Amino acid sequence: MERIEFVFKALAHLAWSLLLEGILFMILGILVYLYPALIVILASVFFIFVGATLVMIGLKVKKYSKIKIDF
């Protein structure tokens, strides 16, 4: 039963992450349309955000995985 609760919690976090990323992409798309010169800045913010998200996901997988991963 504990594993099922963990799966539901993980899916809830994933759903919120996808929702926030979708909203962020829509806002960034509008900004790029209105101010094309900001594309470089917005792209760098995007890469930082995605990189931080991937690091957090990697740390969560390492924490809850039974497979030992050495960093």
ChimeraX commands (.cxc) that place a marker at each C-alpha (Angstrom):
marker #1 position 0.00,0.00,0.00 radius 0.5
marker #1 position 2.92,2.31,0.71 radius 0.5
marker #1 position 4.25,1.90,-2.82 radius 0.5
marker #1 position 0.91,2.89,-4.34 radius 0.5
marker #1 position 0.84,6.08,-2.25 radius 0.5
marker #1 position 4.37,6.87,-3.40 radius 0.5
marker #1 position 3.32,6.44,-7.04 radius 0.5
marker #1 position 0.34,8.77,-6.56 radius 0.5
marker #1 position 2.54,11.39,-4.89 radius 0.5
marker #1 position 5.09,11.13,-7.69 radius 0.5
marker #1 position 2.36,11.52,-10.32 radius 0.5
marker #1 position 0.95,14.54,-8.50 radius 0.5
marker #1 position 4.38,16.20,-8.48 radius 0.5
marker #1 position 4.85,15.34,-12.15 radius 0.5
marker #1 position 1.45,16.78,-13.05 radius 0.5
marker #1 position 2.21,20.06,-11.28 radius 0.5
marker #1 position 5.62,20.23,-12.92 radius 0.5
marker #1 position 4.13,19.71,-16.38 radius 0.5
marker #1 position 1.41,22.28,-15.71 radius 0.5
marker #1 position 3.90,24.91,-14.55 radius 0.5
marker #1 position 6.23,24.23,-17.46 radius 0.5
marker #1 position 3.33,24.52,-19.91 radius 0.5
marker #1 position 2.27,27.87,-18.47 radius 0.5
marker #1 position 5.87,29.08,-18.50 radius 0.5
marker #1 position 6.30,28.06,-22.16 radius 0.5
marker #1 position 3.14,29.91,-23.15 radius 0.5
marker #1 position 4.30,33.08,-21.39 radius 0.5
marker #1 position 7.76,32.80,-22.96 radius 0.5
marker #1 position 6.21,32.23,-26.38 radius 0.5
marker #1 position 4.16,35.42,-26.05 radius 0.5
marker #1 position 7.21,37.39,-24.90 radius 0.5
marker #1 position 9.30,36.13,-27.83 radius 0.5
marker #1 position 6.52,37.10,-30.22 radius 0.5
marker #1 position 6.32,40.61,-28.76 radius 0.5
marker #1 position 10.07,41.15,-28.21 radius 0.5
marker #1 position 12.12,39.02,-30.63 radius 0.5
marker #1 position 15.41,40.46,-29.32 radius 0.5
marker #1 position 14.87,38.72,-25.98 radius 0.5
marker #1 position 15.15,35.24,-27.48 radius 0.5
marker #1 position 18.73,34.72,-26.25 radius 0.5
marker #1 position 17.89,35.69,-22.68 radius 0.5
marker #1 position 14.72,33.60,-22.65 radius 0.5
marker #1 position 16.54,30.61,-24.12 radius 0.5
marker #1 position 19.19,30.80,-21.41 radius 0.5
marker #1 position 16.52,31.00,-18.69 radius 0.5
marker #1 position 14.82,27.98,-20.27 radius 0.5
marker #1 position 18.03,25.96,-20.23 radius 0.5
marker #1 position 18.72,26.87,-16.60 radius 0.5
marker #1 position 15.16,25.93,-15.59 radius 0.5
marker #1 position 15.22,22.60,-17.44 radius 0.5
marker #1 position 18.68,21.80,-16.08 radius 0.5
marker #1 position 17.57,22.49,-12.50 radius 0.5
marker #1 position 14.46,20.37,-13.02 radius 0.5
marker #1 position 16.52,17.46,-14.32 radius 0.5
marker #1 position 18.94,17.69,-11.40 radius 0.5
marker #1 position 16.02,17.61,-8.95 radius 0.5
marker #1 position 14.50,14.59,-10.73 radius 0.5
marker #1 position 17.87,12.83,-10.68 radius 0.5
marker #1 position 18.26,13.42,-6.96 radius 0.5
marker #1 position 14.73,12.13,-6.28 radius 0.5
marker #1 position 15.42,8.99,-8.33 radius 0.5
marker #1 position 18.67,8.46,-6.46 radius 0.5
marker #1 position 16.92,8.90,-3.12 radius 0.5
marker #1 position 14.06,6.46,-3.79 radius 0.5
marker #1 position 15.77,3.97,-6.09 radius 0.5
marker #1 position 16.94,0.60,-4.83 radius 0.5
marker #1 position 19.70,0.67,-7.41 radius 0.5
marker #1 position 22.83,2.28,-6.06 radius 0.5
marker #1 position 24.01,5.15,-8.23 radius 0.5
marker #1 position 27.35,6.73,-7.42 radius 0.5
marker #1 position 27.66,10.43,-8.13 radius 0.5
marker link #1:1,2 radius 0.2
marker link #1:2,3 radius 0.2
marker link #1:3,4 radius 0.2
marker link #1:4,5 radius 0.2
marker link #1:5,6 radius 0.2
marker link #1:6,7 radius 0.2
marker link #1:7,8 radius 0.2
marker link #1:8,9 radius 0.2
marker link #1:9,10 radius 0.2
marker link #1:10,11 radius 0.2
marker link #1:11,12 radius 0.2
marker link #1:12,13 radius 0.2
marker link #1:13,14 radius 0.2
marker link #1:14,15 radius 0.2
marker link #1:15,16 radius 0.2
marker link #1:16,17 radius 0.2
marker link #1:17,18 radius 0.2
marker link #1:18,19 radius 0.2
marker link #1:19,20 radius 0.2
marker link #1:20,21 radius 0.2
marker link #1:21,22 radius 0.2
marker link #1:22,23 radius 0.2
marker link #1:23,24 radius 0.2
marker link #1:24,25 radius 0.2
marker link #1:25,26 radius 0.2
marker link #1:26,27 radius 0.2
marker link #1:27,28 radius 0.2
marker link #1:28,29 radius 0.2
marker link #1:29,30 radius 0.2
marker link #1:30,31 radius 0.2
marker link #1:31,32 radius 0.2
marker link #1:32,33 radius 0.2
marker link #1:33,34 radius 0.2
marker link #1:34,35 radius 0.2
marker link #1:35,36 radius 0.2
marker link #1:36,37 radius 0.2
marker link #1:37,38 radius 0.2
marker link #1:38,39 radius 0.2
marker link #1:39,40 radius 0.2
marker link #1:40,41 radius 0.2
marker link #1:41,42 radius 0.2
marker link #1:42,43 radius 0.2
marker link #1:43,44 radius 0.2
marker link #1:44,45 radius 0.2
marker link #1:45,46 radius 0.2
marker link #1:46,47 radius 0.2
marker link #1:47,48 radius 0.2
marker link #1:48,49 radius 0.2
marker link #1:49,50 radius 0.2
marker link #1:50,51 radius 0.2
marker link #1:51,52 radius 0.2
marker link #1:52,53 radius 0.2
marker link #1:53,54 radius 0.2
marker link #1:54,55 radius 0.2
marker link #1:55,56 radius 0.2
marker link #1:56,57 radius 0.2
marker link #1:57,58 radius 0.2
marker link #1:58,59 radius 0.2
marker link #1:59,60 radius 0.2
marker link #1:60,61 radius 0.2
marker link #1:61,62 radius 0.2
marker link #1:62,63 radius 0.2
marker link #1:63,64 radius 0.2
marker link #1:64,65 radius 0.2
marker link #1:65,66 radius 0.2
marker link #1:66,67 radius 0.2
marker link #1:67,68 radius 0.2
marker link #1:68,69 radius 0.2
marker link #1:69,70 radius 0.2
marker link #1:70,71 radius 0.2
view
